[in-house]
Amino acid sequence: MKKIFQILLLLSVATISVYGQVKHVILISIDGLHPDMYLDQSWPTPNLRELMKRGTYAEHMLSVFPSYTYPSHTAMLTGALPARSGINYNQPMGSRGDWFWFTKAIKVPTLWQVLKQKGLTTSAVEWPVSVDPNITYNIPEIWSDQYPDRITESRKYATPGLIEEIERNATGKLDRNNMNDDYFSMDANSARMAAYIFKTYHPALLAVHFAEVDGFEHEYGRDADSVRLAVAAVDRAIGDILEAVQRSPMKDSTTVIIVGDHGFSTIHTVFRPNMLIKRVSAKFIAAGGSCFLYRYANINKEDDPGIIKAVTDSLNKLPKDKRKLFRIINRKELDKMGADSSAIMALAAVPGIVFSSSTVAAKVTNQGPGTRIQNNPLDGVFIPTTGGHHGYDPNLIEMYTGFIAYGAGINKGGHIKELCVTDIAPLIAKLLGIEFKTPDGKLVPGIINF
């Protein structure tokens, strides 16, 4: 607690010139952040609330559909919804464990690329979809089959020598024990890495991803005591980065942006819709609180109307108490939501219900956050579960995520109602004074003062 008060004191006495030129933007993502974590004082987030008071905050920020980590983080750096970015889920369809780790999968320009073209330096620490040679100082988020080890595989793709330099000067030896998302030490070390890179190399854009809160919400639900402990830990980690800014000569030209990627719902039931359509030439791909239907590769598009009818008929035969647990989303609505253009239709669950793509009972496997829900040894179309998940329609209150901006160029005492994750890229571009056209993002008024 003493450390937190010291950080708050630094913030209170620091004078940040909001009218000065912005030369550095620090983008901090708290995976699974929902707005009440800074709006409700019962949550242990003194640093977030201090930034909220001294900068501009949103009542909520909208995610993408599905409200998933990798599509959402991609939207922040491209201003593109999944239909345009090509990152529709965390994992490519048909993956046996790999996620969308490499930016070469992104179909639109990224801020990483544009900033490099402008001669500006960048950095990423544990950022999703960030294995990318365009990033100057990079410690990407990537793991092997030995998940939840988040450092061993990352060493292979990080900027050569960077992790070893940080170990000597900031963190000590990093290994699969202290870079493991089962423990708070991972976010603490990510913060130390980010703080070291900022004060040593002064990148124009530094993006850091904190994963712990999401992991504990998956395990225990939206607001369990363990989640509150994780939130306290990440608020403390953010304090380390804020202190690095305040102690640097760059404090008057630095903007700090805190974002989330999606909200969370406590869950109680798994729905396996593929068990109802075994005779149909299509399959649902589950994404937490939503799932998307795809025709088989050998089936023509002309067969879609028949497939849709067969699937819809099967779903509508469910008992009323089960049928009311989800709604059917047609292709026209998916287009409006910017969802994967190759899906025929989708299902969106009410909070508490999650989907599984499986058709049989199977041993639980862990291929990363939120993946254990896909397999379960119990039989049945509907089976009980515990914990939490996301992936729902982003317009649901439970899926609202958060936004706070503070520092150079940011309105002090500002408050906006809503923005979308796609609006982060235009905001960063404007702050850094570069032109960056985005497919879906816009510059939301009321945040910056120039």
C-alpha positions in Angstrom: 0.0 0.0 0.0 2.9 2.4 0.8 4.1 2.0 -2.8 0.6 2.9 -4.2 0.4 6.0 -2.1 3.9 7.1 -3.3 2.8 6.7 -6.9 -0.4 8.7 -6.3 1.7 11.4 -4.6 3.9 11.6 -7.7 0.8 11.9 -9.9 -0.7 14.6 -7.7 2.4 16.8 -7.8 3.3 16.2 -11.4 2.4 18.9 -13.9 1.7 17.4 -17.3 1.3 20.0 -20.1 -1.7 18.8 -22.0 -1.0 21.5 -24.5 2.5 20.3 -25.3 3.5 18.1 -28.2 2.8 14.4 -27.7 5.8 12.4 -28.5 5.0 9.1 -26.6 1.9 7.1 -26.2 1.7 4.2 -23.7 -1.2 1.9 -24.5 -2.0 -0.4 -21.5 -4.5 -3.2 -22.0 -6.1 -4.9 -19.0 -7.6 -8.1 -20.5 -11.2 -8.6 -19.2 -11.5 -5.0 -17.8 -15.1 -3.9 -17.2 -16.0 -0.3 -16.4 -17.1 -0.9 -12.8 -13.5 -1.7 -12.0 -12.8 2.0 -12.0 -16.4 3.5 -11.7 -17.2 1.5 -8.5 -15.0 2.4 -5.6 -15.4 -1.1 -4.1 -12.8 -2.3 -6.6 -9.2 -1.9 -5.5 -8.0 0.4 -8.3 -6.6 3.7 -6.8 -4.3 4.3 -9.8 -7.0 3.8 -12.4 -9.4 6.2 -10.4 -6.6 8.8 -10.1 -6.0 8.7 -13.9 -9.8 8.9 -14.4 -10.1 12.0 -12.3 -7.1 13.7 -14.0 -7.8 12.7 -17.6 -10.8 11.5 -19.6 -12.7 8.3 -19.1 -15.6 6.5 -20.9 -18.7 5.1 -19.3 -17.9 2.1 -21.4 -16.1 0.9 -24.6 -17.6 -1.6 -27.0 -15.7 -4.7 -28.1 -16.0 -6.5 -31.5 -18.1 -9.5 -32.3 -17.2 -12.0 -31.0 -15.9 -10.0 -28.0 -12.6 -11.9 -27.9 -9.1 -10.9 -27.0 -7.2 -11.2 -30.3 -9.8 -9.7 -32.6 -10.3 -6.8 -30.1 -6.6 -6.1 -29.7 -6.1 -6.2 -33.5 -9.0 -3.6 -33.8 -7.1 -1.3 -31.5 -4.0 -1.2 -33.7 -5.8 -1.2 -37.1 -9.2 0.5 -36.5 -10.7 -2.5 -38.3 -13.5 -4.9 -37.3 -12.9 -8.6 -37.8 -14.5 -8.7 -41.2 -11.8 -6.3 -42.4 -8.8 -7.3 -40.2 -9.1 -11.1 -40.9 -8.6 -11.8 -37.1 -12.0 -13.3 -36.3 -11.1 -15.4 -33.3 -8.2 -16.0 -31.0 -7.2 -19.1 -32.9 -7.3 -19.8 -36.7 -10.1 -22.2 -37.6 -8.7 -25.7 -37.5 -5.9 -24.8 -35.1 -4.5 -27.5 -32.9 -3.3 -25.0 -30.3 -1.7 -22.1 -32.2 -3.2 -18.7 -31.9 -3.1 -15.7 -34.2 0.4 -14.7 -33.0 1.8 -13.4 -36.2 0.8 -10.0 -37.6 1.2 -11.3 -41.2 -2.4 -12.7 -40.7 -3.8 -9.2 -40.4 -5.3 -8.0 -43.7 -5.1 -4.3 -43.2 -2.3 -1.8 -42.3 -1.3 -1.6 -38.6 0.0 1.2 -36.5 3.2 -0.8 -36.2 3.8 -0.6 -39.9 2.8 3.1 -40.4 4.9 4.3 -37.5 7.9 2.5 -38.8 7.4 4.1 -42.2 7.3 7.5 -40.4 10.7 6.7 -38.8 9.2 6.3 -35.3 10.1 3.6 -32.8 7.6 1.2 -31.3 7.5 -1.4 -28.6 5.2 -4.3 -27.5 5.2 -6.3 -24.3 3.0 -9.4 -24.3 0.7 -7.8 -26.9 -1.6 -10.1 -28.8 -0.9 -10.6 -32.5 2.5 -9.0 -32.2 5.1 -11.3 -33.7 6.2 -8.6 -36.2 9.5 -7.3 -37.5 8.0 -3.8 -37.8 8.1 -3.5 -33.9 11.4 -2.0 -32.8 11.5 -3.4 -29.2 9.3 -6.5 -29.1 8.5 -9.1 -26.5 5.5 -10.8 -28.1 2.8 -12.9 -26.6 3.3 -16.4 -27.8 3.4 -19.8 -26.2 4.1 -23.4 -27.0 2.2 -26.6 -26.0 3.7 -25.9 -22.5 1.1 -23.2 -21.8 0.8 -21.3 -19.5 4.6 -20.6 -19.9 4.7 -17.1 -21.6 8.4 -16.5 -21.9 10.2 -19.5 -23.3 8.6 -19.3 -26.8 8.6 -15.5 -26.7 12.4 -15.5 -26.5 12.6 -17.0 -30.0 10.7 -14.1 -31.5 11.7 -11.2 -29.3 14.0 -8.4 -30.4 17.5 -10.1 -30.2 19.1 -9.5 -26.8 16.2 -7.5 -25.4 14.9 -10.0 -22.9 18.4 -10.7 -21.6 19.1 -7.0 -21.2 15.9 -6.5 -19.3 16.7 -9.5 -17.1 20.1 -7.9 -16.2 18.7 -4.5 -15.5 15.0 -4.8 -14.4 13.5 -8.1 -13.7 16.0 -10.8 -12.9 15.7 -14.2 -14.6 12.4 -14.7 -16.3 11.1 -18.3 -16.6 7.9 -20.4 -16.9 7.2 -19.8 -13.1 7.3 -16.0 -13.0 5.9 -15.6 -16.5 2.9 -17.9 -16.0 -0.6 -16.5 -16.0 -1.6 -18.6 -13.1 0.3 -16.1 -10.9 0.3 -12.3 -10.4 4.1 -12.2 -11.0 3.5 -12.3 -14.7 1.8 -8.9 -14.9 4.3 -7.5 -12.5 7.2 -8.6 -14.7 5.4 -7.3 -17.8 5.1 -3.9 -16.2 8.8 -3.9 -15.2 9.7 -4.8 -18.8 7.5 -2.0 -20.2 8.9 0.6 -17.7 12.5 -0.4 -18.6 11.9 -0.1 -22.3 10.1 3.3 -21.9 12.9 4.9 -19.9 15.7 3.3 -21.8 14.5 3.5 -25.5 11.7 6.1 -25.4 9.5 4.5 -28.1 6.8 6.7 -29.7 4.2 3.9 -29.0 4.6 1.3 -26.3 1.8 -1.3 -26.0 1.6 -3.6 -23.0 -0.9 -6.3 -22.3 -1.8 -7.5 -18.8 -3.5 -11.0 -18.9 -4.0 -11.9 -15.3 -7.5 -10.4 -14.7 -8.9 -12.3 -17.7 -7.4 -15.6 -16.4 -8.9 -15.3 -13.0 -12.3 -14.3 -14.4 -12.3 -17.4 -16.6 -11.6 -19.5 -13.5 -13.9 -17.9 -11.0 -16.4 -15.6 -12.7 -16.9 -11.9 -13.2 -16.3 -10.5 -9.8 -15.0 -13.2 -7.4 -12.6 -12.3 -4.6 -9.8 -13.8 -6.6 -10.6 -11.5 -9.5 -10.5 -8.5 -7.2 -7.0 -9.6 -6.0 -5.9 -9.8 -9.7 -7.3 -6.4 -10.3 -5.4 -5.0 -7.3 -2.2 -6.6 -8.6 -2.6 -5.2 -12.1 -3.4 -1.7 -10.7 -0.2 -2.0 -8.8 1.7 -3.0 -11.9 0.3 0.0 -13.8 1.6 2.1 -10.9 5.2 1.0 -11.8 4.7 2.2 -15.4 3.2 5.5 -14.2 6.1 6.0 -11.8 8.6 5.4 -14.7 6.8 8.1 -16.7 6.7 10.6 -13.8 10.5 10.1 -13.1 11.4 10.6 -16.8 12.1 13.8 -18.7 9.4 12.6 -21.1 6.5 13.1 -18.7 5.2 16.3 -20.3 5.1 14.7 -23.7 3.6 11.3 -22.8 0.0 10.1 -23.0 -1.2 7.0 -21.1 -4.2 5.2 -22.4 -5.8 2.4 -20.4 -8.1 0.0 -22.3 -9.9 -3.3 -22.0 -10.7 -5.7 -24.7 -14.1 -7.2 -23.5 -16.2 -7.6 -20.5 -17.1 -10.8 -18.7 -20.1 -13.0 -17.8 -20.2 -15.5 -15.0 -21.3 -18.8 -16.6 -23.3 -21.8 -15.6 -24.2 -23.8 -18.7 -22.5 -25.0 -21.9 -24.5 -25.5 -25.1 -23.2 -27.9 -27.8 -25.3 -27.0 -30.9 -23.3 -29.2 -33.2 -24.9 -32.2 -31.5 -28.2 -31.1 -33.0 -27.1 -30.8 -36.6 -25.0 -33.9 -37.2 -26.8 -34.5 -40.5 -26.2 -31.0 -41.8 -23.2 -30.1 -44.0 -22.0 -27.4 -41.7 -20.5 -26.8 -38.3 -20.6 -24.2 -35.6 -17.3 -22.7 -34.4 -17.8 -21.7 -30.8 -16.5 -18.4 -29.4 -17.6 -18.3 -25.8 -21.0 -16.5 -25.7 -21.4 -16.8 -29.5 -20.8 -19.3 -32.3 -20.6 -19.1 -36.0 -21.9 -21.5 -38.7 -19.6 -22.5 -41.6 -20.5 -24.8 -44.5 -18.1 -27.7 -45.2 -15.3 -27.0 -47.7 -16.9 -29.3 -50.3 -20.3 -27.6 -50.2 -21.3 -24.8 -52.5 -22.6 -21.4 -51.4 -25.8 -22.1 -53.3 -26.7 -24.7 -50.6 -26.7 -22.0 -47.8 -30.4 -21.4 -47.8 -31.1 -25.1 -47.2 -28.4 -25.4 -44.6 -29.8 -22.3 -42.7 -33.3 -23.7 -42.8 -32.2 -27.2 -41.5 -30.1 -25.6 -38.7 -32.8 -23.2 -37.7 -35.5 -25.9 -37.7 -33.4 -28.0 -35.4 -32.7 -25.1 -33.0 -36.4 -24.1 -32.9 -37.4 -27.6 -31.9 -35.6 -27.1 -28.5 -37.9 -26.8 -25.5 -38.9 -23.2 -24.8 -36.7 -22.9 -21.7 -33.7 -23.8 -23.8 -34.6 -21.9 -27.0 -34.8 -18.6 -25.1 -31.1 -19.0 -24.1 -29.8 -17.7 -27.4 -30.8 -15.7 -30.5 -30.1 -16.4 -34.2 -28.1 -13.8 -36.1 -28.5 -13.7 -39.9 -25.8 -12.7 -42.4 -27.2 -9.2 -42.8 -26.8 -8.5 -39.1 -23.4 -10.0 -39.1 -22.4 -7.6 -41.8 -23.5 -4.7 -39.7 -21.5 -6.0 -36.8 -18.4 -6.4 -38.9 -18.1 -10.1 -38.1 -16.4 -12.8 -40.2 -17.8 -12.5 -43.8 -17.5 -16.3 -44.4 -19.9 -17.3 -41.7 -23.4 -18.3 -42.8 -25.1 -17.3 -39.6 -24.4 -17.1 -35.9 -25.9 -17.7 -32.5 -25.6 -15.2 -29.6 -26.2 -16.5 -26.1 -27.7 -14.7 -23.1 -25.1 -14.1 -20.3 -24.4 -17.3 -18.4 -24.6 -19.6 -21.4 -21.5 -20.5 -23.4 -21.1 -22.5 -26.6 -18.9 -25.5 -27.3 -18.0 -26.8 -30.8 -17.7 -30.4 -29.6 -20.0 -33.2 -30.5 -18.9 -35.8 -28.0 -17.8 -35.9 -24.4 -14.0 -35.5 -24.2 -11.1 -34.9 -21.8 -10.6 -31.2 -20.9 -7.6 -29.6 -22.7 -5.9 -26.2 -22.1 -4.7 -24.4 -25.2 -4.9 -20.9 -23.6 -7.3 -18.6 -21.8 -10.9 -19.7 -22.1 -10.2 -22.9 -24.1 -10.9 -25.5 -21.4 -14.6 -24.9 -21.9 -14.5 -26.6 -25.3 -14.1 -30.1 -24.0 -15.9 -31.7 -21.1 -16.3 -35.4 -20.0 -20.0 -35.0 -19.4 -22.6 -36.1 -22.0 -25.4 -33.9 -23.2 -26.4 -31.0 -25.4 -26.6 -28.8 -22.3 -24.2 -29.4 -19.5 -23.3 -27.5 -16.3 -20.1 -25.5 -15.9 -18.6 -22.8 -13.7 -16.3 -19.8 -14.1 -16.6 -17.0 -16.6 -16.4 -16.2 -20.3 -16.8 -13.5 -22.9 -17.4 -13.6 -26.7 -21.0 -12.4 -26.4 -22.7 -9.6 -28.4 -20.6 -6.6 -27.5 -23.7 -4.5 -27.0 -24.6 -6.5 -23.9 -23.8 -4.6 -20.7 -21.8 -7.5 -19.4 -19.5 -7.2 -22.4 -18.8 -3.5 -21.9 -15.1 -2.8 -21.4 -13.2 0.3 -20.2 -11.2 3.3 -21.4 -9.2 6.0 -19.5 -6.8 8.4 -21.1 -4.4 10.8 -19.3 -1.5 13.1 -20.0 -0.3 15.2 -22.9 -3.1 16.2 -25.2 -5.9 14.7 -23.1 -8.7 16.7 -21.6 -8.5 17.0 -17.8 -11.7 16.0 -16.0 -13.2 14.7 -19.3 -16.0 12.2 -19.6 -17.5 10.5 -22.7 -20.3 8.0 -22.8 -19.0 5.5 -25.4 -16.4 4.5 -27.9 -15.3 1.3 -29.7 -12.0 -0.6 -29.7 -11.7 0.4 -33.3 -11.5 4.1 -32.2 -8.2 3.6 -30.4 -6.0 3.6 -33.5 -7.3 6.9 -34.8 -6.8 8.4 -31.3 -3.2 7.3 -31.2 -2.5 8.5 -34.7 -3.9 11.9 -33.9 -1.9 12.2 -30.7 1.3 11.3 -32.5 0.5 13.6 -35.4 0.4 10.9 -38.2 -2.2 10.2 -40.8 -3.7 6.8 -40.5 -6.9 5.9 -42.3 -8.9 3.1 -40.8 -11.8 1.0 -42.1 -14.0 1.3 -39.1 -12.5 3.5 -36.5 -13.2 7.2 -35.9 -11.8 10.0 -33.7 -14.3 10.4 -30.9 -14.8 14.0 -29.7 -14.2 15.0 -26.1 -10.9 13.1 -25.5 -8.1 15.3 -26.8 -7.7 19.0 -26.5 -6.2 20.0 -29.8 
